[in-house]
Amino acid sequence: MSLGDKDTVKAFWANVAGKEEQIGCDAVSRMLTVYPQTKTYFSHWKDLRPGSAPVRKHGATVMTAVTDAVSKIDDLTGGLLSLSELHAFTLRVDPANFKVLAHNLLVVLATVFPNDFTPEVHVAMDKFLAAVACALSEKYR
Amino acid sequence: MVVWTDFERTAIQDIFSKIDYAVVGQAAFSRCLIVYPWTKRYFGGFGNLYNAAAITSNPRVASHGKVIMEALEKAVKDMDNIKATYAELSALHSEKLQVDPDNFMLLGHCLTIVVASQLGKAFTPEVHAAFQKFLAVVVSSLRKQYY
């Protein structure tokens, strides 16, 4: 990511403040509904429907982590080390799914911020989420 | 054989009846060229695609965006025969244009994002799923003639 990309991400992400739960819940709901193969990772949840309690809670967890990643944008690999270990050794999520969640998050951002989510913001966010996915994949092998 | 539920049929036809093809086509196609710049390789004859501002104001990008939407409309009008509808277009993309078929879903992603920003809350997860299924069928049909 260029300096410009990082600035764009930080500036845009400031809009998210206060809406983390709503956005996170919607992104996870969409991922489970639109890409049902992702449900295989959540068979331990009682309720996988859009907006359910476990979905809402997990959406908040994900958004807290992404917000944290924004603050660590200059060293994602170092900053996301323990999360990478979690995903690699405990959760064992196929890293291809990171792209899936990222896409659904971008769709939600487009619905919530139709005017601010310009093509320039879109490309910067896409690059950022790809970098986050890469950092999360670090410890896999 | 693709099986569409009544909900899916209605959702997709509803989306296409609500959107302005010129606006959405231009927005989705230009977004694709901006967010996934390697897709510019197929549009060498389109003039200035140097940066986001140039792409957004490029008239050939705008008109081609509309062409894409009109082609998608053909599938919406005959949802049970999408493979047959796109047989010729598939051969065109494979033999003449030589487009890497992995690019089709990149445009699909951008179209989803533009439709989402237009419809807002109305683009529920269920409607989103129907739209994604439609795009997957379109992409699969466009891939059919590649060998």
Interface residues (C-beta under 8 A of the other chain):
Chain A: D26 S29 R30 T33 V34 Y35 P50 H103 L106 V107 V108 A110 T111 P114 F117 P119 E120 H122 V123 D126
Chain B: S30 R31 I34 V35 A52 I55 T56 H109 T112 I113 V114 A116 S117 Q118 L119 G120 K121 F123 T124 P125 E126 H128 A129 Q132
